[in-house]
Amino acid sequence: MAQIHPLLEGVEAICNEYRWLDDRDGMFDRIYERIRRNWIGFREEGRWPSAANWVLRVAPDFTFEADKHFEKQLQKQIAIGLEYQGWGNDVPTASGLVNSQGRHMNIDLAHRIAAG
Protein backbone atom coordinates (compact mmCIF):
# COMPACT_ATOMS: atom_id res chain seq x y z
CA MET A 1 0.00 0.00 0.00
CA ALA A 2 1.37 3.41 -0.96
CA GLN A 3 2.14 5.81 1.84
CA ILE A 4 -0.01 8.92 1.80
CA HIS A 5 1.60 12.34 1.89
CA PRO A 6 1.15 13.79 5.42
CA LEU A 7 -0.45 16.97 4.11
CA LEU A 8 -3.15 14.91 2.38
CA GLU A 9 -4.08 12.87 5.44
CA GLY A 10 -7.89 12.69 5.65
CA VAL A 11 -8.57 14.06 2.15
CA GLU A 12 -9.51 10.68 0.71
CA ALA A 13 -12.20 10.24 3.38
CA ILE A 14 -13.71 13.62 2.47
CA CYS A 15 -13.73 12.68 -1.22
CA ASN A 16 -15.39 9.36 -0.40
CA GLU A 17 -18.16 11.18 1.48
CA TYR A 18 -19.00 13.21 -1.63
CA ARG A 19 -18.32 10.52 -4.25
CA TRP A 20 -21.93 9.50 -4.87
CA LEU A 21 -23.67 12.74 -3.90
CA ASP A 22 -25.25 15.00 -6.49
CA ASP A 23 -24.61 18.06 -4.33
CA ARG A 24 -20.88 18.54 -3.86
CA ASP A 25 -21.08 22.09 -2.53
CA GLY A 26 -18.55 22.51 0.20
CA MET A 27 -16.31 19.63 -0.81
CA PHE A 28 -13.37 21.80 -1.88
CA ASP A 29 -13.77 24.03 1.16
CA ARG A 30 -13.52 20.96 3.39
CA ILE A 31 -10.51 19.62 1.48
CA TYR A 32 -8.76 22.99 1.71
CA GLU A 33 -9.50 23.24 5.43
CA ARG A 34 -8.22 19.72 6.05
CA ILE A 35 -4.95 20.38 4.20
CA ARG A 36 -4.60 23.67 6.08
CA ARG A 37 -5.04 21.91 9.43
CA ASN A 38 -2.54 19.24 8.39
CA TRP A 39 -0.05 21.99 7.45
CA ILE A 40 -0.52 23.78 10.78
CA GLY A 41 -0.05 20.52 12.68
CA PHE A 42 3.03 19.75 10.66
CA ARG A 43 4.51 23.18 11.50
CA GLU A 44 3.66 22.75 15.19
CA GLU A 45 5.87 19.64 15.17
CA GLY A 46 8.76 22.00 14.38
CA ARG A 47 9.30 20.84 10.82
CA TRP A 48 10.19 23.66 8.44
CA PRO A 49 11.23 23.60 4.79
CA SER A 50 14.81 24.36 3.86
CA ALA A 51 15.91 27.96 3.26
CA ALA A 52 17.50 26.65 0.06
CA ASN A 53 14.06 26.27 -1.56
CA TRP A 54 13.36 28.56 -4.52
CA VAL A 55 16.99 29.67 -4.71
CA LEU A 56 18.21 30.07 -8.28
CA ARG A 57 21.58 28.33 -8.52
CA VAL A 58 23.91 26.97 -11.14
CA ALA A 59 25.59 23.60 -10.82
CA PRO A 60 29.10 24.61 -11.91
CA ASP A 61 30.02 21.33 -13.53
CA PHE A 62 28.65 17.99 -14.59
CA THR A 63 29.87 14.74 -16.02
CA PHE A 64 29.32 14.47 -19.73
CA GLU A 65 27.81 11.12 -20.64
CA ALA A 66 27.48 10.49 -24.34
CA ASP A 67 24.81 7.83 -23.98
CA LYS A 68 22.42 9.05 -21.24
CA HIS A 69 20.87 11.96 -19.34
CA PHE A 70 20.76 14.16 -22.45
CA GLU A 71 18.06 16.46 -21.10
CA LYS A 72 19.81 17.04 -17.78
CA GLN A 73 23.15 17.68 -19.52
CA LEU A 74 21.51 20.21 -21.84
CA GLN A 75 19.82 21.99 -18.93
CA LYS A 76 23.12 22.27 -17.09
CA GLN A 77 24.94 23.52 -20.18
CA ILE A 78 22.28 26.21 -20.72
CA ALA A 79 22.43 27.32 -17.07
CA ILE A 80 26.23 27.43 -17.05
CA GLY A 81 26.38 29.31 -20.35
CA LEU A 82 23.70 31.83 -19.37
CA GLU A 83 24.36 32.12 -15.64
CA TYR A 84 25.08 35.84 -15.85
CA GLN A 85 21.78 36.46 -17.68
CA GLY A 86 19.77 35.04 -14.77
CA TRP A 87 19.52 31.35 -15.68
CA GLY A 88 19.94 28.52 -13.23
CA ASN A 89 19.30 24.81 -12.94
CA ASP A 90 18.17 22.35 -10.32
CA VAL A 91 16.17 24.88 -8.25
CA PRO A 92 14.92 23.12 -5.08
CA THR A 93 11.20 23.57 -4.36
CA ALA A 94 10.30 21.16 -1.56
CA SER A 95 13.50 20.30 0.27
CA GLY A 96 12.73 19.64 3.93
CA LEU A 97 9.03 20.22 3.41
CA VAL A 98 7.75 16.80 4.41
CA ASN A 99 10.26 14.00 3.90
CA SER A 100 13.45 13.11 2.04
CA GLN A 101 11.51 12.74 -1.23
CA GLY A 102 11.20 16.53 -1.37
CA ARG A 103 14.86 16.72 -2.31
CA HIS A 104 13.92 15.36 -5.72
CA MET A 105 11.21 17.94 -6.47
CA ASN A 106 13.29 20.50 -8.35
CA ILE A 107 12.82 22.81 -11.27
CA ASP A 108 15.39 21.71 -13.83
CA LEU A 109 15.84 25.00 -15.66
CA ALA A 110 14.75 28.43 -14.45
CA HIS A 111 15.13 32.07 -15.47
CA ARG A 112 14.96 34.98 -13.06
CA ILE A 113 13.00 37.98 -14.28
CA ALA A 114 12.75 41.39 -12.65
CA ALA A 115 9.19 40.79 -11.41
CA GLY A 116 9.98 37.60 -9.50
C-alpha positions, 0 to 999 in steps of 0.5 A, a space after each residue: 500500500 502506498 504511503 499517503 503524503 502527510 499533508 493529504 491525510 484525511 482528504 480521501 475520506 472527504 472525497 469518499 463522502 462526496 463521491 456519490 452525492 449529487 450536491 458537492 457544494 462545500 467539498 473543496 472548502 472541506 478539502 482545503 480546510 483539512 490540508 490547512 489543518 494538516 499543514 498547521 499541525 506539521 509546522 507545530 511539530 517544528 518541521 520547516 522547509 529548507 531555506 534553500 528552496 526557490 533559490 536560483 543556482 547553477 551547478 558549476 560542472 557535470 559529467 558528460 555522458 554520451 549515452 544518457 541523461 541528455 536532457 539534464 546535460 543540456 539543462 546544465 549547459 544552458 544554465 552554465 552558459 547563461 548564468 550571468 543572464 539570470 539562468 539557473 538549474 536544479 532549483 529546489 522547491 520542496 527540500 525539507 518540506 515533508 520528507 526526504 523525497 522533497 529533495 527530488 522535487 526540483 525545477 530543472 531549468 529556471 530564469 529569473 526575471 525582474 518581477 519575480 
